[in-house]
Amino acid sequence: MLRGNGLHFARQGHTILRDVSVMLQPGGFTAVIGPNGAGKSTLLHLLSGALMPGEGVVTLDGRSLGRWSPADLARRRAVLPQSLELSFPFRALEVVLMGRSAHSGSSSRVRDLDIAAAALEEVDAGRLAERVYTTLSGGERQRVQLARVMAQIWPEPSDDLTRYLLLDEPTNNLDLTHQHRLLDFARRMSDRRIGVLAVLHDPNLAALYADRMVLLVDGQVQAEGPVDMVLTEDQIEKAFDIRVTIQRHPNRGRPQLVPL
């Protein structure tokens, strides 16, 4: 389990998160939603270990992140940031192979190539393997980067280690089709017992794929739990200052909000 307990974080005297506690189970898909400036990305960075909390602790399988070696942590937890600049003319396949660096010495070149190719296929980017990364569109780059982080924590049939995938606004720069394909992919990864946490701006999109939601408002958890418990008219109006009604998706039965 990946758990943050009593997390506080401030920057330049400004409090961003106050007493936030969340947990991510293996095989679960949690969406973090909330208004702009609520602290969603900061929470993800704390859970990943990229930031250190001023108070509180983040643990992975009961051990604080600081007690994990960088290589061991990288093999168990991968992060897709909002943006990642890369100016070198690498092929897409080479970018994905960067995700296998944490497995140096324990994985063969052939195995790494197989995983990188499989990860590209999983995100509908197999045809991009030989393309130069810097010539790709924003959406294509996003899919290649998702393949890279998946290659980093690719499940091995020979172990039962828990793994976690943290996605910071992963649908940015993606068209409607690939937004759904990406989140469907994340859903399938959770079916393989990878714990997935995604920061998402669109509550309706989140509700279609996540098991649980965390609703952050002004640096605090306003609601956390199953999607039906969090995505309610009262909660959304309170968080976003907009009146909505909740309807059911005609095929999936998931809650969907409609502004009034």
N, C-alpha and C positions, 0 to 999 in steps of 0.2 A: 504494500500500500504506500502511496505517496501522500503525505499528510503535511499540511501547514497548520500550526497551532498557535493562536494568539499573536498573529503577525501584525507588527506595527512598522510603518516605513514613512520617513520624512525626508524631504530634499530642500536644502536651503531654508530651513525653518518652517516649511510648509508640509503639513501632515497629508499624506496621500492615502495611507491605509491605517485603520484603527481596529485592533483586536479582531482580525479576520482569521477564521478557522475554516479550512476546507479539507476534503480528503478525496482521493482518486483511487478507485478500486481497480485491480486488474480485470480487464474485460468490460469495464464501464466506459460510457461516453458522456462526459460532462461538458455542457456549454456554459460559458461565462458571458452574461449579457449585462447591459446597463448603459446609462447615458454617457456621452463623451466626458472624459475627465473623471470618471468614477473610480479609476484605479485598476481597470481590468488587465492591461498589459503589465503593469507593475506587479500585480499578483502573479501572473505567469512567470515573470522574471525571477521573483522570489522562489517560486516552486522549482524553477529550473536550476537555481544556484547562481544565476548571473548577477543577482543582487543579494546582499545580506540584510536581513531584517534588523531594525533597531531593537526590537523586542520580539520574542517568540522564536520558534524553531521549525525548520522543515526537515522531515525525516523520510527516508526511503527504506521501506521494509524494517522500520524500527530504529534505523541508524541515521544520525544527523548527516546532512549532505557533506559537511566539512570532514567527516570521517571516511568518506569514500575517496579512493584515488581517482584522478581525472579520467584515466583510461577505463576503470571499472564503471564509473558513473556514465561515461559516454556510451558504453555498451548496453546500459539499462535505460537511459533517458535521452531522448532526442528532441530538439527544439526547431521549429520552423518560424523564424522571425518575420516581421512585417515586410522587411526589405533586406536584401543582401547584395551589395555591389561586388561585381566581379568583372574586371576589365581585361583579363588575359584571354587570348583566343583558344580556350579549351573546347573540345567537343563536349556535347552534353553527356555522353557516357563517362568521360573523364571527370566531369563535375560530380556525377553520382558516385563514382569510385572514391571520391574524397571521403564519403561517409564511411568507407571501410577502413580508414586509417586507424580507428580505435581497435581493430582486430589484427593489426600487424603482428606477425609471429604466431598467430593462432589460426589463421585462415590462409588457404592457398590462393594464388593469383587466379587460377581457374574458377575456384569457388566464388571469389569476389566478383569476377566478371559475370558469372551466372546470376548472382544476386542483383548486381547493378542492372543487368538486362531485364530481369524479372520485375524489379521495382519500377523501371520505366514503363513496362507493359501494364503494370497495375494502375498507373495514373494516366493511361491512354497517351503515352509519350514515346512509345517504342520507335516510331518513325523518326524521332528527333535525335536518335543516338549519335549519328555522325555529323549532325549540324553543329556549327560553331555557336557556342552559348551566347556570345555578344550579338549575334544576328537574329536571335529569337525575339518574339513579341513578349510583352510583360506577362501575359497569361501562360505562354509556353515556358518562360523562365520559372514561373511559380510552380508549374508541374514538375519541372526538372529538379528544383530544390526540394519538393516534397519527396520525390524518388530518392534524393540523396539522404534525407533524414531517415527514411524508411530503411534504406540499405544499412544505415548505422545500427539500427536495432532489429534487424531482420530476424524473426524467430527461427531458431535451430531445432530440428526434430529431436536432437539428442539431449536437450536440457529442458528444465521447467522453470527457468528464471522469469520473474515478472519484468515487464518492460512498459515504458510510458512514452507517449507521444504528445508533445505540447505544441499547439498550433496558434499563432498570434495573428488573428484576422486573415486566415488562409484563403478566403474567397476574394480578397482584393485583387483587382485586375483580371478577374475571370468572368467570362460571359455566363449566361444563365445555365447553359448546358454543363459547362465545366464546374460551376459552383456545386451543382448536384452530384456530378461525378466524383468530385473531390470528397464531399462529405459522405457519399455512399462508400467510397474507399475507406475513409476513416471508420465508418460503421463496421465494415468488414474486418478491419484491423482489430477493432474491439471484440469482434466475434472470435478472434484468435487469441484472446486473453491479453491483448495490449490495452492498457489504460489510456484513454484519449481525453485530453482536455483542450477545448477550442474556444478562443475568444472570438465572438461573432457579433456583428452589428445588427443583423436581421433576426429578431426573435422568431419569426415564422419559419425561417430556414432552420434555425437551431431546433425548433420544436419537432421538425420532421425527422431528425436524425438522432438527437441526444436522448439518453435515458434520464438524465438529471440536469438541473439548471442551478446556477448560482447567479442571483440578481444583486449586483453591486450598485450602491448609490452613495455618493459622497464618501467613498473610502470605507464603507461598511457593508456587511451582508444584510440586505433587506429581506431576502428570502432564499432558501436553499432546499432542494428536495426533488422529487419526481416532477417531470415537466408539467403535469396537470395541476400540481400544487402551486407552482411558481407562476405559470402563465395564466393569471386571472385578471379580470377587468380591474379590480381594486388595486392589485399590485402594479400593473402597468400604468394606470393613471397616476398612482402615487410616485412612481419612479420617473416617468417620462412627461408628466403633466399634459397628458392627452387622453381624451375619452375614447374608449374602444369597446367593441363587443367581441366576445369570443365565439367563434364558430368551429365546426369540426371539418377537417379535410375529408372530401367525399370518398376517397379511397383508403386512406391510412387511419382515419379516425383521430388524428392528432389535433390538438388545439391550434387554432390560427386566429390571430387578432385582426380585426377590421376597424380602422379609425371611423369615428362617427362624425 
